[in-house]
């Protein structure tokens, strides 16, 4: 039996593991990173910790194997990260400096910890909420991704959001096919997404 339910604090280690297991454009990134927690520190744990009301997991008989997390208000969440999440990580992880694109994988994430990107004004004006979703292979292809996104969009709509967005690595072809089949739009703005990223979005009015 598979259950979709709200995140619980006891799920946090599963989120770190899933983030790593899907951290290479949807594939297992275990061999890529020396520090196995870095992917989760950037892309999963801060959302579940600071915005648990918009965090949900999928659990089967073998444990939690998928999640959807995100922020109702991207700008407010960026400020919350700066106040309550990044400082502690910056004390642990030295700034690698240099060129992000020339850095090894661990240093790319450390670079982001010290220089977190800000979403473009046009993007967050139209679609102020944003999300991250990941499922382990054993749960893929069962309609659970659609269930999670339906639930998450319904939740942030109920909290007053007029729109939501997500970024996907352009090498993650499976995810791109899924988001297009789901019916998300691909908005275009004067300021493009970061290199290698495709924006998807949904109006919630």
N, C-alpha and C positions, 0 to 999 in steps of 0.2 A: 504494500500500500504506500502511496506517495502522498505526502501532506504539504501544502503550501500554507505557511503560517508567519506571524510576525517574528522578527529577530528577537532572540533572547541573549543577554550578556554571555551566557555559557556557550554560545555559538561562535564566539570571536575567533578561536583558533581554527575552526573549520573555514571561516572566511579567509584567513591568511593562507591556508592550504589551497583553497580553490583559486584564489587570485594567482598564486604561483603556478598552479597546474593548468591555467588558461592564459598565462601571461606572455606567451610568444604568439601574438596575433591569433589567439584562440587555442593555440597548442601548448603543450607542457613546457614550461620555462625553467624546470628544475636545474637543468644542466647549464643554463645561461648565467645564473646568479650565484655568487659565492655567499652572499647574505640572503638567506631564503625568506626573510620577512620583509624585504624592502618593497616588493610589489604590493603587498597588502598594506604596508604603512602609507602608501601614496594613494591607492585606488580603492581600498575596501574599508579598512578599519576606521578611518576618520569619519566616514559616513555613518557606519553602524554605531559608533561611539557618540558622535555629536548630533546625529539626527535619527535616533532609533525609530521615530514615528513613521519614517519613510524607508524602512529597511525590512525586507521579508526574505525568508529562506524556503528552500524545498528540501524536504527530508524524506528519505526512504528507509528501508529496513537496515541499511548499512550506515545511516547517518546523514548529516547535512551534506548535500552535493550540489547545491546551487544557491544563488542569491541575487537579489536586486536591491540596490541601494542608491541614494541620491540626495539631492538638496532641493527643498521647496523654492528657495530664493538664492540663486547662485551668488549674487553680490554679497548678500549677508553671510553666506557660508564661507566665501573667500575671507571675509573679515574675521569670522570665528576661527578658521584655520590659523590665521596669522596670530591670533591672540592665544589660542588654547591647544593647538596641535603641533605646528611647525617648531616652536621654540625648543621643546624638549628633544625633538629629533635632531635639531641643529646642534645641540650640545653633544649628541652621541655620534653624529655623522659629520665629519669635516667637509667643508666646501671644496669640491675637487677643482673648481675653476675651469678655465680653458674652454674649448669648443664642445658644446653638447653633442653634436653629431659625430665628433671624433672620439668621444669617450667610450669606454667599455660599459656594458649594461649596468653594473652596480653604480658606477659614477654618474651615469645619466639620471638615475633616480635620486642620487644625492644632490645632483645639480638642480633637480626640480624641487627638492626639499628647501634648498636655499633660494631658489628663484621660481616660486610657483607661478605658473602662467595665469593671466586674467582673461576671462572670456571677453569677446568683443562686445562693445556697447550695443550694437545693432542686434546681435544674437540674443543677448539676455533681455533686451527690451521686448522683443517679439516672443521669446521662449525662455522665461526666467528660471524655470526649473531644469535640472539636468540629472541624468541617471547613469548607472553602470550595472550591467547584468552579466552573469557568468554561470554556466552550467557545466558540470563534468560530463564527459562523453556518455556515461551510463544513463543519463537523464535526457540526452539530446534526442530530437526527433519524436517526442511524445506529446507535443503541444504545450509543454510546460513554459517555454519561453514566452509564448503568446499569453498564457495565463498570468505569468508574472508581470508582463508589461501592462496588460489590461488592469490588473489590480493596482499597480503603481500609479498609472495615469489616473485611474478613478480616485485614488487616495489624494493625489496632489490637486486634482480638480476640486475635490471636496474641501480642500484647504484654501481654495481661492486662486489657484494658479491658472493663468490664461494659456499657457503653453510650456512645452518641455523639449529639451534637446539632448542629444548624446553624440559623442565622437567615436568613430570606429577606425581602427588601423586599416588602411587600404589594402593591406595584404591579407586581411581576415575575410576571405571571399565567402565563406559560409555565413558569417554574420551579416555581411552586406546583402546577400540574397535573402536572408531572413527578414531584415528590416524593410527591404523593398516589398517583399511578399506581404508583410504585415500592413503595409500602407503608409509608412512614415514618408514625409516629404524630404527633399534634399535642398534646403534653402541656400540661396546665393546672396552674399553680401559684398560690399566694397572691400572689406578686410577678409581675406580668405582664411580657412582654418590652418593650423600648423601643418608643416610639410608631412605628407604621409597620412593625413587624417581626412575623413569625410564626415560632414555634419549630416545628421538626420534629425527631424523634428516633428512635433505633433501639436496642432492647435487644440486647445481644450475649452474654448468658449462655447 
